[in-house]
């Protein structure tokens, strides 16, 4: 099952590029998946290395993980921001994995 936590960096990128909080960035990320590649529909810039078309098959799983993603960000926001400022984008994903393992037990 695909999860929005796997796209934390991309969601933060979209939020930053569009001057919105990460909750709105999450919704923009999901809208990009739904709207791609229809140029008539809104598309939010910020995450450039995403295969939007490939994510269409995971849209239901991603949408069902919104609450979990929001909780992860709320509980780890300062650490996520610090890691991203330090350029440690892989460490953000490792943090997500550790958080999930701790919270699934």
SETIMAR-300251 format. One line per 8 residues: for each residue x, y, z of C-alpha. Coordinates in nm, 2 decimals. Example, Ala and Ser with C-alpha at 12.3 -4.5 7.8 and 13.67 -1.06 7.14 Angstrom:
BEGIN
1.23:-0.45:0.78 | 1.37:-0.11:0.71
//
This chain:
BEGIN
0.00:0.00:0.00 | 0.14:0.34:-0.10 | 0.13:0.61:0.17 | 0.16:0.99:0.16 | 0.45:0.97:0.41 | 0.65:0.83:0.11 | 0.60:1.17:-0.05 | 0.66:1.40:0.25
0.94:1.59:0.07 | 0.73:1.64:-0.24 | 0.44:1.77:-0.04 | 0.66:2.01:0.15 | 0.80:2.13:-0.18 | 0.46:2.20:-0.32 | 0.35:2.37:0.00 | 0.66:2.59:0.00
0.64:2.68:-0.37 | 0.28:2.78:-0.33 | 0.30:2.96:0.00 | 0.06:2.72:0.18 | 0.08:2.49:0.48 | 0.15:2.12:0.45 | -0.22:2.02:0.48 | -0.30:2.23:0.17
0.02:2.10:0.01 | -0.10:1.75:0.07 | -0.44:1.83:-0.10 | -0.25:1.99:-0.39 | -0.03:1.68:-0.43 | -0.34:1.46:-0.45 | -0.51:1.71:-0.69 | -0.20:1.69:-0.92
-0.24:1.31:-0.94 | -0.61:1.34:-1.02 | -0.57:1.62:-1.27 | -0.26:1.50:-1.46 | -0.22:1.52:-1.76 | -0.53:1.73:-1.84 | -0.39:2.08:-1.91 | -0.73:2.23:-1.86
-0.73:2.14:-1.49 | -0.52:2.31:-1.22 | -0.17:2.18:-1.16 | 0.03:2.29:-0.86 | 0.40:2.35:-0.91 | 0.68:2.25:-0.67 | 0.74:1.88:-0.70 | 0.92:1.83:-1.03
1.04:1.47:-1.02 | 0.71:1.29:-0.97 | 0.56:1.04:-1.21 | 0.20:1.17:-1.16 | 0.06:0.92:-1.41 | 0.21:0.62:-1.23 | 0.06:0.74:-0.90 | -0.29:0.74:-1.04
-0.32:0.36:-0.96 | -0.23:0.44:-0.60 | -0.47:0.73:-0.56 | -0.72:0.55:-0.33 | -0.44:0.43:-0.10 | -0.28:0.78:-0.09 | -0.61:0.95:-0.01 | -0.68:0.70:0.27
-0.35:0.79:0.43 | -0.43:1.16:0.47 | -0.50:1.14:0.85 | -0.19:0.93:0.91 | 0.02:1.18:0.71 | -0.12:1.47:0.90 | -0.05:1.31:1.23 | 0.31:1.22:1.13
0.38:1.58:1.02 | 0.22:1.73:1.33 | 0.43:1.51:1.56 | 0.75:1.55:1.37 | 0.73:1.89:1.20 | 1.03:2.05:1.36 | 1.25:1.75:1.28 | 1.12:1.73:0.93
1.20:2.10:0.87 | 1.55:2.07:1.02 | 1.63:1.76:0.81 | 1.51:1.93:0.49 | 1.71:2.25:0.57 | 2.02:2.03:0.61 | 1.94:1.87:0.27 | 1.88:1.53:0.43
1.58:1.44:0.23 | 1.64:1.06:0.26 | 1.65:1.10:0.64 | 1.29:1.25:0.62 | 1.18:0.92:0.47 | 1.37:0.72:0.73 | 1.20:0.93:1.00 | 0.86:0.84:0.84
0.96:0.47:0.84 | 1.06:0.48:1.21 | 0.75:0.67:1.31 | 0.53:0.42:1.13 | 0.71:0.12:1.29 | 0.66:0.28:1.63 | 0.29:0.36:1.58 | 0.19:0.03:1.42
0.27:-0.17:1.73
//
